[in-house]
Amino acid sequence: QGLMYKNEYSIYTNLPDELTVYRGIKHKEYFKRFSWTLDVEIAKQFAVRFDGIGYLCKAKIRKENIFCYLSGRMESEIVLNPNFLYDIPIKKYKK
């Protein structure tokens, strides 16, 4: 709770027990990181931000393995323990 503002904590407490999260990356091996999003459109932006081509990751995670929800910069960010991600397809994505 200390990492989140009151409104963020309220959203966090109302998250379901299992979530689908997304991550846009330049290189496939960058998928196992802490920062993901609930918004697939945000992930798509991150996937193509450097040269218009990257990877889009989609994964599932249990709420108990999420550290916090952050709404700053309008990214719907989920900070999580990447060791507990599962069902992770990674697909090439371009603008």
C-alpha positions as CSV (number, residue, x, y, z in Angstrom):
1,Q,0.0,0.0,0.0
2,G,2.9,2.4,0.6
3,L,3.8,2.5,-3.1
4,M,0.3,3.5,-4.2
5,Y,-1.9,6.5,-3.8
6,K,-5.3,5.9,-2.3
7,N,-7.1,5.7,-5.6
8,E,-4.4,3.3,-7.0
9,Y,-4.8,1.1,-3.9
10,S,-8.5,1.1,-4.3
11,I,-8.1,-0.2,-7.9
12,Y,-5.5,-2.7,-6.7
13,T,-7.8,-4.1,-4.1
14,N,-10.6,-4.6,-6.6
15,L,-8.4,-6.5,-9.1
16,P,-9.6,-10.1,-9.8
17,D,-7.6,-13.1,-8.4
18,E,-6.2,-13.7,-11.9
19,L,-5.2,-11.0,-14.4
20,T,-4.2,-10.8,-18.0
21,V,-1.3,-8.4,-18.4
22,Y,0.6,-7.0,-21.4
23,R,4.1,-5.8,-22.2
24,G,5.6,-4.3,-25.3
25,I,9.3,-5.0,-25.8
26,K,12.1,-4.5,-28.4
27,H,13.8,-7.9,-27.8
28,K,12.1,-11.2,-26.9
29,E,14.3,-11.8,-23.9
30,Y,13.0,-8.6,-22.2
31,F,9.7,-10.2,-21.3
32,K,10.7,-11.3,-17.8
33,R,10.6,-7.9,-16.2
34,F,8.7,-6.3,-13.3
35,S,6.7,-3.7,-15.2
36,W,3.6,-4.7,-17.2
37,T,0.2,-3.0,-18.1
38,L,-3.4,-3.9,-18.0
39,D,-3.9,-1.9,-21.3
40,V,-2.9,-3.7,-24.5
41,E,-2.8,-0.4,-26.4
42,I,-0.1,0.9,-24.0
43,A,1.9,-2.3,-24.6
44,K,1.6,-1.9,-28.3
45,Q,3.1,1.6,-28.0
46,F,6.1,0.3,-26.1
47,A,6.6,-2.5,-28.6
48,V,7.0,-0.1,-31.5
49,R,8.4,3.0,-29.9
50,F,12.0,2.8,-31.3
51,D,11.7,1.7,-34.9
52,G,8.2,0.6,-35.5
53,I,8.7,-3.1,-34.8
54,G,9.0,-5.2,-31.6
55,Y,7.2,-7.9,-29.6
56,L,3.9,-7.9,-27.8
57,C,3.6,-10.1,-24.8
58,K,0.4,-11.3,-23.1
59,A,0.5,-13.2,-19.8
60,K,-1.5,-14.3,-16.9
61,I,-0.6,-13.8,-13.2
62,R,-2.3,-14.3,-9.9
63,K,-3.0,-11.1,-7.9
64,E,-1.0,-12.5,-4.9
65,N,2.1,-12.1,-7.1
66,I,1.5,-8.4,-7.9
67,F,3.3,-5.7,-5.9
68,C,1.2,-2.7,-6.9
69,Y,-0.9,-0.9,-9.5
70,L,0.3,2.5,-10.7
71,S,-1.8,5.0,-12.7
72,G,0.8,7.7,-13.3
73,R,1.5,8.6,-16.9
74,M,-1.8,6.9,-17.8
75,E,-0.1,3.5,-18.3
76,S,-2.2,1.3,-16.0
77,E,1.0,-0.2,-14.8
78,I,1.2,-3.5,-12.9
79,V,4.4,-4.1,-11.0
80,L,4.7,-7.8,-10.5
81,N,7.0,-10.7,-9.8
82,P,7.9,-12.0,-13.2
83,N,8.8,-15.5,-11.9
84,F,5.0,-16.1,-11.5
85,L,3.9,-15.2,-15.0
86,Y,2.4,-18.0,-17.0
87,D,0.7,-18.7,-20.4
88,I,3.0,-16.2,-22.1
89,P,2.7,-16.0,-25.9
90,I,5.1,-13.5,-27.4
91,K,4.3,-12.2,-30.9
92,K,6.1,-10.0,-33.4
93,Y,4.3,-6.7,-33.6
94,K,4.7,-3.7,-36.0
95,K,3.0,-0.4,-36.6
